[in-house]
Amino acid sequence: MRAIAMGLACLTISASDAFSAEAEEDAPAKPAAPNIYLDLRTTYATIPAGTLGLGFGNTSLSAALEALAVRRGATLSNGLPAAKSIAVDLPLTVDVSDRVSLYGGVSGSATDIGGGWSTFDITSWNIGVQADLYQQNGGTIPTITLQSTLTQSVPNDQGMTNSFNNILEFDYALDEDETRGWLAGMQYTYTTIASPFASIRPNTILYAGGYYQWPSNWKFTGRLGMQSFGGAQLGGRTLVESFTQPILRLDLDRMDDNDNRLFGITAQIAWMPKPSYQVTLRTPLYAVRN
């Protein structure tokens, strides 16, 4: 009997140890702190005469030029001149999870419309969210991502603009590690102006593309699409003509092993209908990086 009791005791201890180890394995891991960083973006753009700073995702640049166009449009009898612009975006970004990011910050810009560069000033602020509505995770349905941004030009006076920019993108990964795949999406930008005499019609981009990430964590992404802009009016006359023209964007990013961006460069060509060139450097400054 003593031997049986000792055997049962040993079995109980072994089972207890096994269940304890299993419980430790099944216990949820402590959540990591979210990524927190300034997603510093510096953009240089050339803009042909008679149009605005339109294109992929550049609502801060567009808001600044829209407000400038409305303020100066009444004095420009020959329409909007060709322009060059430098813009710096400083959104504080928090990756709440691997599915949701929140951001908000200010943007500054300087513009040259033929008479020399203006002073560099804060020209807009923005807030936004990016969320994966669905993740592929090896399945057949692509990852669906929605990004929404509200941008308001400053100062808050006559001619101020509000831009609502929404991007819906479908990402179909071709491998389990999601290092290569196809993209398709739409960007829709709606702008309001604090002036009863001016209006800007929506801008829409439909695009397709793909990406490839090398084992060295360099990632290339290309998007080709059609941009359709409804034009802008001021005081009953056309300030910017409507158009539907091609647009091309190329991205080269340096990622880390957890797919955090360390550095990025973007080149964009948008025909409006004359070509507009834009180059953006992304140099995120991390406070917390997982």
N, C-alpha and C positions, 0 to 999 in steps of 0.2 A: 504493500500500500504506500509505504514511504517513497518507493521508487516511482510509483505512478504519480504521486503528488508532486514530486520533484520534476517529473517529466512535464506535467501539466503546467507547472509554474514556469518552466523554461519556454514552453510553447507560448504561454501568455505574454511573457516578456518579449519573445521574438516577434509575435504578432503586433504587440504594442509599438515596437521599434519600427516595424514595417509600415504600419498605418501612420506613424508619426512622420516617417520619411516621405510617404506618399502625400500626406497633407502639406508638407513643406513644398513638394513639387507642384501641387495643385494650387497653392496659395498664389494670388495675383502678385506680380512684381510691383514694387513701389514705383509709382509714376515718375518719370523723369521730368525735370523742370523744363518748361517750354523754351524754345529758342527765342531769344530777344536780341534784336539788332536794328541798326539803322541801315536801311537798304539804299545806300547812297548811289544815285544815278546822275551822271553828267552827260548832257546831250548837246550836240552841235548839229544845227539844221540849216539848210539853204532852202528858201521858199520862193518859188517863181512869182512874178507879178500877178495880181488879180486873184490870189487864193489865200488860204489860211494854213496853219500847221496841223494838217490832218494826217491820219495814219493809224498804225497799231498802237493802242494803249497810251498815247502821249497826250492825255487830257490836260495836264498842267501847262504844257507848251501851247496847246490849242486855246485854252482859256485865256492865257495872257495875250495871245495875238488877236483873239476875238474881241476882247475888251479894248485893246489898242486900236483895232480897226474901227470899232464903233465910235470911239472918242475922236479919232482923227478923220473918219470917213467923210464927214461933211465938208472938210477943207481940201480933200483930195479929188479935184475935178476929173483927173485922168485915171481914177481908180487906185487900187492898192499897189504900191511899188513892190519890187522884189526885195526880199529881206533875208538877213542872216540872224540867227538867234543862238544863244547859249543858255541852257536851262539846267538847274541843279534841283533835284528832288531829294527830300530828306524825310521819308516816311518811317516812323518808328513801327517796327513790325514784330508781332508776337505770334509764333506758330503754336497755337493752343494745343493742337494735336497733329498727327500726320494727315488729318483731313481738313483742318480749319486753320486759317491765318487771318488775323485782324491787323489793320494798319491805319496810320493817320499821321499827318505831318504838314510841313510847309514846302513851298517851292519858290525859287527865285530865278530871275532871268534878266538878260541884257539883250537888246535888239539893235541891229543896224539896218536902217531902211534907206541908206544912201547918204546920210549926213553924218556918219560916225556912230560909234557905239554909245548907247544910252548907259546911264549908271545901272549897276546891278542892284535890283530891289526885290523884296519879297512880293510876288505877284499872284500867288494863290495858296489855298490850303486844301487838303483833301482827306477824306476818311473812306475806308472800304473794307470789304471782306472777300476772301477767296475760300471756297469750300468744295470738297469732293462730294457731290450728291450721290455718287455710286462709284465703287472701286472694283476694277476688273478682277484682281487677285487670282489670275490664272484661268478665269472663265472666258466665256465667249462674248459677253457684253462689255463694251469698252468703258473705261473710266470716264465719268461725266463730271466736269468741273465748271462751276459758275463763279465768276468774279464780277463784283459790282463796286463802282467807285463814284463818289460824289465829289466834285471839284468846284470850288467857288473862287473867282478872281477877287483880288483886293487892289485898291481900297473899295469899301462898300459904298459906292456912289452911282450916279447916273452912268449907264453903260456896263455895269457889273454883269458878269455872266455866271450861270450855274450850269455845269455839265454833268449829266448822268451817263456813265459809261458801263455797259454790260457786255461781258464776254462769256459765251457758252461754248465749251470745247469738249470734243470727244477724242480720247486717247486709246488706241487699240495696240497693246503691247504684243510683240511677236515672240517673246521669250519670257520665261518665269522671272528672270531678274529685271525685266522691263528696261533693258538697255537698247532696244531698237523697236520701232513701231511706227504707226501711221497716225496722223492728226487730221481733224476736220472741225470747223467751227464757224462761229458768227460773232461779230462785234457790232453793237448798236449804240450810237451816241446821240443823246438828245440834249439840246442846249436851249436855255432860256436867257433872255436879256432884259435887264431892268431899264427898258426904254420903250415907250409906246410907238416909236418911229422905226424900230429895227427888229429884225427877226432872222434866225438862222434855222434852216431846215435840218432834219436828221442826217446823220452819216452812217452808212452801213457797209460792213466788209464781210464777204463770204470767202472762205479760204480752205485750202487743204495742204497737207505737208507731211513731214516725217522727221524722225530723229534717230541718231546712232550714238552710243556711248562706248568709248574704247575702254579696255582694262585699266588704262592709266587715268581714268576718270575725266578725260576731256569729252565733252558732249557737243555734238553739232545738231542744230535744228533748223529746218527750212520751212517757210510758209509762203505759198503763192496764192493770190486771190484777186477778187475784183472789188474795188471800192466805189460806192455810189453816194454822191453828195448832192443834196437838194438845192444848194445855193444859199446866199444871204442877201437880204434887202435892207436898205437904209433910206428913210425918207421917200419911199415910193420908187426908188431906183435900185437897180441890181448892183450890189457891192461885190459879190462873188458869183460867178456863173456856176450852174449845176454841171456835173460831169459823172461819167461812169468809166473808170479806167483801171488798168492792172496795178497791183501792188505786190512787192516782194520784200520779205524780211528773212535775214539770215542771222542765227545766233551761235556763238561759240562760247561755251561755259566750262569752267574748271570746277568740278565737284569734289567733295570728300567722300569717304566710304559710306557715309550715311545720307548721301544725296543732298547735302547742304552746299549751296553755291558759295565758292570762294572768290571767284572773279568771272566777269562776263563781258563780252563785247557784242553789240548788235549793230548791223548795217541794214538800212531800209531805203528802198527806192520806190517812190509813189508817183505815178503820172497823174497830173491834175489840171489840164492834160500834159503840160510840160513837166519834166521830171523834177522831183524834190528829193534831195539827199539828206539822210540823217544817220548819225553815228552816236551810239550810246555806250558809255562805260559803266559797268555795275561793279562796285567795290564795297560789298556789305561790311559793316563794322559791328562785330558780334560782342554783346555783353555776356550772353549765355549761348553756348553751342553744344548740342548733343550729337 
